Amino acid sequence: MRSRFQRVLALSFVLLSLSFSGTAPVQPQELYGSYQSRGADGTVLSILMTDDYFSLTSYHPEQRKFNYTWGGPFTFTEGNLRILVEFDTFQKEAVGNEVTASVQLVKEGLEFNGTAFKRIDDGKGDLAGCWRITGRMQNGSMVPIPKRARKTLKLLSGSRFQWMAINTETGEFSGTGGGRYTFKDGKYTEYIEFFSRDSSRVGASLSFDGRVENGVWNHSGKSSKGDPIAEVWSREKQ
């Protein structure tokens, strides 16, 4: 007959094995990062998730063709991603509605509504997050841009970016662009892979001086048109 100590020890091993065999629920932060799926025709589907904000974009980099983009703030519970749509170039009537998608993390990345996406990065970096422009230099002075329905956001994962100019009240969409970026030694560089306003900008790179202090990103350089710019971006709180 086993001693009381042996019985307690055996029970402890059983409980320990049960605790390791169970699957802990996925937290929203575990989804953060960038993901891509590429079709047989070369079309890219790109997902960015950071700071509880989501975007999905379709484009063809070789053809310099932008197809569509949509997204907004999200919550995640029990395998369901619930997205409050803030922009949708396919149908602006969707703005203000909630969309639910099934999401499952897999070895190579994730499955979004049954479509496999490969993880590009884990969403970590000095600039990773959802940013809103809150100031712009005009006539030598930094002019504040208050929070309102019409806004310009920039999503950055660890290596990918997308900006979008939107109006959450009217559903109007003014433009978007994105691709890959680097940020090192105070130099922020964008490598453009899609641009809804001007496809000729695809393949170009833009470099800016940048620094982040107290959650504020100071950004200066020249725009895609060659005009000097100085901007302030702040983290968008969901």
Sine and cosine of phi, psi and omega as CSV:
sin_phi,cos_phi,sin_psi,cos_psi,sin_omega,cos_omega
0.00,0.00,0.70,-0.71,-0.03,-1.00
-0.96,0.28,0.53,-0.85,0.05,-1.00
-0.96,0.29,0.25,-0.97,0.02,-1.00
-0.87,0.50,-0.63,0.78,0.01,-1.00
-0.88,0.48,-0.68,0.74,0.00,-1.00
-0.91,0.42,-0.63,0.78,0.02,-1.00
-0.91,0.42,-0.68,0.74,0.03,-1.00
-0.90,0.44,-0.65,0.76,0.00,-1.00
-0.90,0.43,-0.67,0.75,0.01,-1.00
-0.90,0.44,-0.67,0.74,0.02,-1.00
-0.89,0.45,-0.60,0.80,0.01,-1.00
-0.89,0.45,-0.65,0.76,0.03,-1.00
-0.91,0.42,-0.61,0.79,0.02,-1.00
-0.90,0.44,-0.74,0.67,0.00,-1.00
-0.89,0.45,-0.61,0.79,0.02,-1.00
-0.90,0.43,-0.67,0.74,0.00,-1.00
-0.91,0.41,-0.59,0.81,0.03,-1.00
-0.92,0.39,-0.61,0.80,-0.03,-1.00
-0.93,0.38,-0.54,0.84,0.00,-1.00
-0.99,0.10,-0.42,0.91,-0.02,-1.00
-0.98,0.20,-0.38,0.92,0.01,-1.00
-0.95,0.30,0.45,-0.89,0.01,-1.00
-0.97,-0.25,0.88,-0.48,0.00,-1.00
-0.94,0.34,0.61,-0.79,0.02,-1.00
-0.89,0.45,0.59,-0.81,0.01,-1.00
-0.96,0.29,0.73,-0.68,0.05,-1.00
-1.00,-0.02,0.50,-0.87,-0.02,-1.00
-0.80,0.60,-0.60,0.80,-0.04,-1.00
-0.90,0.44,-0.41,0.91,0.02,-1.00
-0.94,0.34,-0.30,0.95,0.03,-1.00
-1.00,0.08,-0.27,0.96,-0.09,-1.00
-0.84,0.54,0.63,-0.78,0.03,-1.00
0.65,-0.76,-0.20,-0.98,0.04,-1.00
-0.86,-0.52,0.54,-0.84,-0.06,-1.00
-0.64,-0.77,0.50,-0.86,0.03,-1.00
-0.64,-0.77,0.53,-0.85,0.14,-0.99
-0.74,-0.68,0.71,-0.71,-0.06,-1.00
-0.86,-0.52,0.79,-0.62,-0.01,-1.00
-0.98,0.19,0.18,-0.98,-0.01,-1.00
-0.89,0.46,-0.46,0.89,-0.01,-1.00
-1.00,0.03,0.06,1.00,0.02,-1.00
1.00,-0.07,-0.06,1.00,0.03,-1.00
-0.92,0.39,0.72,-0.70,-0.02,-1.00
-0.98,-0.22,0.74,-0.67,0.22,-0.97
-0.96,-0.27,0.85,-0.53,-0.06,-1.00
-0.87,-0.49,0.76,-0.65,0.08,-1.00
-0.91,-0.42,0.73,-0.68,0.16,-0.99
-0.86,-0.50,0.73,-0.68,0.10,-1.00
-0.69,-0.73,0.86,-0.50,0.00,-1.00
-0.34,-0.94,0.57,-0.82,-0.01,-1.00
0.77,0.64,0.63,0.78,0.01,-1.00
0.86,0.51,0.54,0.84,0.07,-1.00
-0.80,-0.60,0.62,-0.78,-0.15,-0.99
-0.82,-0.58,0.61,-0.80,0.21,-0.98
-0.60,-0.80,0.57,-0.82,0.12,-0.99
-0.78,-0.62,0.78,-0.62,-0.09,-1.00
-0.73,-0.68,0.64,-0.77,0.07,-1.00
-0.90,-0.44,0.77,-0.64,0.01,-1.00
-0.35,-0.94,0.26,-0.96,0.05,-1.00
-0.83,-0.56,0.97,-0.22,-0.12,-0.99
-0.90,0.43,-0.63,0.78,-0.03,-1.00
-0.92,0.38,-0.59,0.81,0.03,-1.00
-1.00,0.04,-0.03,1.00,-0.02,-1.00
0.82,0.57,0.66,0.75,-0.09,-1.00
-0.92,-0.40,0.82,-0.57,0.13,-0.99
-0.99,-0.12,0.76,-0.64,-0.02,-1.00
-0.99,-0.16,-0.89,0.46,-0.02,-1.00
-0.25,-0.97,0.22,-0.98,0.12,-0.99
-0.45,-0.89,0.47,-0.88,0.08,-1.00
-0.40,-0.92,0.31,-0.95,0.03,-1.00
0.26,-0.97,-0.16,-0.99,-0.02,-1.00
0.33,-0.95,-0.11,-0.99,0.03,-1.00
-0.90,0.44,0.53,-0.85,-0.01,-1.00
-0.71,-0.71,0.39,-0.92,0.21,-0.98
-0.82,-0.57,0.38,-0.92,-0.05,-1.00
-0.66,-0.75,0.85,-0.52,0.06,-1.00
-0.57,-0.82,0.72,-0.69,0.13,-0.99
0.77,0.64,0.70,0.71,0.07,-1.00
0.99,0.15,0.05,1.00,0.00,-1.00
-0.92,-0.38,0.81,-0.59,0.06,-1.00
-0.99,-0.14,0.89,-0.45,0.00,-1.00
-0.96,-0.28,0.89,-0.46,-0.12,-0.99
-0.91,-0.41,0.84,-0.55,0.12,-0.99
-1.00,0.06,0.95,-0.31,-0.15,-0.99
-0.93,0.36,0.85,-0.53,0.06,-1.00
-0.96,-0.29,-0.30,0.95,0.07,-1.00
-0.44,-0.90,0.56,-0.83,0.01,-1.00
-0.34,-0.94,0.95,-0.31,-0.04,-1.00
-0.97,0.24,-0.28,0.96,0.00,-1.00
-0.98,0.20,-0.67,0.75,0.06,-1.00
-0.46,-0.89,0.95,-0.33,-0.07,-1.00
-0.93,0.36,-0.29,0.96,0.04,-1.00
-0.91,0.42,-0.29,0.96,0.01,-1.00
-0.97,0.26,-0.32,0.95,-0.02,-1.00
-0.87,0.49,0.77,-0.64,-0.04,-1.00
0.99,-0.14,-0.21,0.98,0.03,-1.00
-1.00,-0.08,0.34,-0.94,0.05,-1.00
-0.97,-0.22,0.72,-0.69,0.03,-1.00
-0.90,-0.44,0.69,-0.72,0.03,-1.00
-0.93,-0.37,0.75,-0.66,0.02,-1.00
-0.78,-0.63,0.57,-0.82,0.08,-1.00
-1.00,0.08,0.75,-0.67,-0.04,-1.00
-0.73,-0.68,0.72,-0.70,0.03,-1.00
-0.66,-0.76,0.81,-0.59,0.09,-1.00
-0.95,0.30,0.74,-0.68,0.06,-1.00
-0.80,-0.60,0.04,-1.00,-0.13,-0.99
-0.84,0.54,-0.71,0.71,-0.08,-1.00
-1.00,0.03,-0.21,0.98,-0.04,-1.00
0.20,-0.98,-0.94,-0.33,0.05,-1.00
-0.45,-0.89,0.29,-0.96,0.14,-0.99
-0.93,-0.36,0.83,-0.56,-0.01,-1.00
-0.91,-0.42,0.94,-0.35,-0.07,-1.00
0.77,0.64,0.64,0.77,0.07,-1.00
1.00,0.04,-0.14,0.99,0.03,-1.00
-1.00,-0.08,0.76,-0.65,-0.03,-1.00
-0.99,0.15,0.75,-0.66,0.06,-1.00
-0.84,-0.54,0.69,-0.72,0.05,-1.00
-1.00,0.02,0.72,-0.70,0.03,-1.00
-0.95,0.31,0.78,-0.63,0.04,-1.00
-1.00,-0.05,-0.65,0.76,0.07,-1.00
-0.43,-0.90,0.16,-0.99,-0.10,-1.00
-1.00,-0.09,0.19,0.98,0.08,-1.00
0.97,0.24,0.31,0.95,-0.01,-1.00
-0.94,-0.33,0.64,-0.77,0.01,-1.00
0.25,-0.97,0.28,-0.96,-0.05,-1.00
-0.88,0.48,-0.50,0.87,-0.03,-1.00
-0.96,-0.27,0.00,1.00,-0.05,-1.00
-0.87,0.49,0.78,-0.63,0.01,-1.00
0.45,-0.89,-0.05,-1.00,0.07,-1.00
-0.95,-0.30,0.87,-0.49,-0.09,-1.00
-0.89,-0.46,0.55,-0.83,0.09,-1.00
-0.84,-0.55,0.70,-0.72,0.02,-1.00
-0.93,0.36,0.79,-0.61,-0.07,-1.00
-0.83,-0.55,0.02,1.00,0.03,-1.00
-0.24,-0.97,0.57,-0.82,0.02,-1.00
-0.59,-0.81,0.67,-0.75,0.00,-1.00
-0.96,0.28,0.80,-0.60,0.05,-1.00
-0.65,-0.76,0.83,-0.55,0.00,-1.00
0.80,0.60,0.64,0.77,0.08,-1.00
0.99,0.10,0.01,1.00,0.00,-1.00
-0.81,-0.58,0.59,-0.81,0.05,-1.00
-0.99,0.16,0.91,-0.42,-0.05,-1.00
-0.99,-0.15,0.85,-0.53,0.00,-1.00
-0.91,0.42,0.55,-0.83,0.09,-1.00
-0.89,-0.45,0.96,-0.28,-0.07,-1.00
-0.94,0.34,0.33,-0.94,0.05,-1.00
-0.95,0.30,0.76,-0.65,-0.03,-1.00
-0.36,-0.93,0.01,-1.00,-0.04,-1.00
-0.90,0.43,-0.62,0.78,0.05,-1.00
-1.00,0.07,0.88,-0.48,-0.10,-1.00
-0.46,-0.89,0.33,-0.95,0.09,-1.00
-0.88,-0.47,0.83,-0.56,-0.01,-1.00
-0.91,-0.40,0.41,-0.91,0.14,-0.99
-0.68,-0.73,0.86,-0.52,0.06,-1.00
-0.99,-0.15,0.73,-0.68,0.07,-1.00
-0.74,-0.68,0.79,-0.61,0.16,-0.99
-1.00,-0.07,-0.48,-0.88,0.03,-1.00
-0.96,0.27,-0.40,0.92,-0.07,-1.00
-0.58,-0.81,-0.11,0.99,-0.08,-1.00
-0.85,-0.52,0.44,-0.90,0.01,-1.00
-0.63,-0.78,0.38,-0.93,0.17,-0.99
-0.44,-0.90,0.73,-0.68,0.14,-0.99
-0.94,-0.35,0.45,-0.89,0.06,-1.00
-0.50,-0.87,0.70,-0.72,0.06,-1.00
-0.97,-0.26,0.88,-0.47,-0.20,-0.98
-0.67,-0.74,0.23,-0.97,0.15,-0.99
-0.73,-0.69,0.93,-0.36,-0.10,-0.99
-0.97,0.24,-0.22,0.98,0.04,-1.00
-1.00,0.03,-0.70,0.72,-0.08,-1.00
-0.99,-0.10,-0.30,0.95,-0.07,-1.00
0.99,0.14,0.00,1.00,0.00,-1.00
-0.92,0.40,0.62,-0.79,-0.02,-1.00
-0.83,-0.56,0.83,-0.55,-0.11,-0.99
-0.99,-0.13,-0.36,0.93,0.02,-1.00
0.35,-0.94,0.27,-0.96,0.04,-1.00
-0.40,-0.92,0.33,-0.94,0.09,-1.00
-0.30,-0.95,0.33,-0.95,0.00,-1.00
-0.05,-1.00,-0.05,-1.00,-0.02,-1.00
0.42,-0.91,-0.67,-0.74,-0.04,-1.00
-0.97,-0.23,0.45,-0.89,0.06,-1.00
-0.60,-0.80,0.33,-0.94,0.15,-0.99
-0.74,-0.67,0.47,-0.88,0.05,-1.00
-0.61,-0.80,0.94,-0.34,-0.07,-1.00
-0.48,-0.88,0.71,-0.70,0.06,-1.00
0.79,0.61,0.68,0.73,0.06,-1.00
0.97,0.25,0.18,0.98,0.01,-1.00
-0.89,-0.46,0.87,-0.49,0.01,-1.00
-0.96,-0.27,0.82,-0.58,-0.05,-1.00
-0.79,-0.61,0.78,-0.63,0.06,-1.00
-0.97,-0.25,0.67,-0.74,0.08,-1.00
-0.89,-0.45,0.95,-0.30,-0.22,-0.98
-0.98,0.18,0.80,-0.61,0.03,-1.00
-0.92,-0.39,-0.34,0.94,0.11,-0.99
-0.47,-0.88,0.52,-0.85,-0.03,-1.00
-0.43,-0.90,0.92,-0.40,-0.10,-0.99
-0.94,0.34,-0.49,0.87,-0.09,-1.00
-0.99,0.11,-0.56,0.83,-0.15,-0.99
-0.49,-0.87,0.99,-0.13,-0.07,-1.00
-0.91,0.42,-0.33,0.95,0.00,-1.00
-0.93,0.37,-0.26,0.97,0.00,-1.00
-0.99,0.17,-0.26,0.97,0.01,-1.00
-0.89,0.46,0.75,-0.67,-0.05,-1.00
0.99,-0.14,-0.24,0.97,0.01,-1.00
-0.99,0.13,0.30,-0.96,0.09,-1.00
-0.78,-0.62,0.57,-0.82,0.00,-1.00
-0.79,-0.62,0.73,-0.68,0.00,-1.00
-0.90,-0.44,0.62,-0.78,-0.03,-1.00
-0.69,-0.73,0.43,-0.90,0.21,-0.98
-0.99,0.14,0.68,-0.73,-0.03,-1.00
-0.52,-0.86,0.54,-0.84,0.12,-0.99
-0.49,-0.87,0.52,-0.85,0.02,-1.00
-0.90,-0.44,0.84,-0.54,0.01,-1.00
-0.70,-0.72,0.83,-0.56,0.03,-1.00
0.80,0.60,0.67,0.74,0.05,-1.00
0.98,0.22,0.17,0.99,0.02,-1.00
-0.90,-0.44,0.73,-0.68,-0.03,-1.00
-0.96,-0.28,0.91,-0.41,0.07,-1.00
-1.00,-0.08,0.77,-0.64,-0.28,-0.96
-0.68,-0.74,0.85,-0.52,-0.02,-1.00
-0.57,-0.82,0.50,-0.86,-0.01,-1.00
0.32,-0.95,-0.67,-0.75,0.03,-1.00
-0.81,-0.59,0.61,-0.80,-0.02,-1.00
-0.96,0.28,0.03,-1.00,0.02,-1.00
-0.90,0.43,-0.33,0.95,0.04,-1.00
-1.00,-0.04,-0.05,1.00,0.01,-1.00
1.00,-0.04,0.10,0.99,0.00,-1.00
-1.00,0.09,0.64,-0.77,0.04,-1.00
-0.92,0.40,0.65,-0.76,0.02,-1.00
-0.68,-0.73,0.48,-0.88,0.16,-0.99
-0.60,-0.80,0.85,-0.53,-0.12,-0.99
-0.71,-0.70,0.38,-0.93,0.14,-0.99
-0.86,-0.51,0.76,-0.65,0.04,-1.00
-0.86,-0.50,0.67,-0.74,0.02,-1.00
-0.84,-0.55,0.47,-0.88,-0.01,-1.00
-0.90,0.44,0.75,-0.66,0.03,-1.00
-1.00,0.09,0.88,-0.47,-0.02,-1.00
-1.00,0.04,0.79,-0.62,-0.01,-1.00
-1.00,-0.02,0.00,0.00,0.00,0.00
